[in-house]
Amino acid sequence: MKHIYEFLVFLVLGLWLMSSPYTLGFTDMPGAYWNAILVGIFLTVSSAVGLYADWGEFSGRPGLHKV
């Protein structure tokens, strides 16, 4: 359960990075735009996979997490 909170923080950070070009208004800068989008996608996907892998430990069911 200790990793669940870390994955949730990274999930929120990834979602923020994907929305930040539109929220902060730097869609006209292609380098910064694509950097925020791609890093946001990477963080979101990797934290979602981590949450899925640790879900068995959180819910009490056997999952991908093997100890």
Secondary structure as the mmCIF struct_conf table of DSSP 4:
data_model
#
loop_
_struct_conf.conf_type_id
_struct_conf.id
_struct_conf.beg_label_comp_id
_struct_conf.beg_label_asym_id
_struct_conf.beg_label_seq_id
_struct_conf.end_label_comp_id
_struct_conf.end_label_asym_id
_struct_conf.end_label_seq_id
HELX_RH_AL_P HELX_RH_AL_P1 LYS A 2 LEU A 24
TURN_TY1_P TURN_TY1_P1 GLY A 25 GLY A 25
TURN_TY1_P TURN_TY1_P2 THR A 27 ASP A 28
HELX_RH_AL_P HELX_RH_AL_P2 PRO A 30 SER A 59
BEND BEND1 GLY A 60 ARG A 61
BEND BEND2 LEU A 64 LEU A 64
#
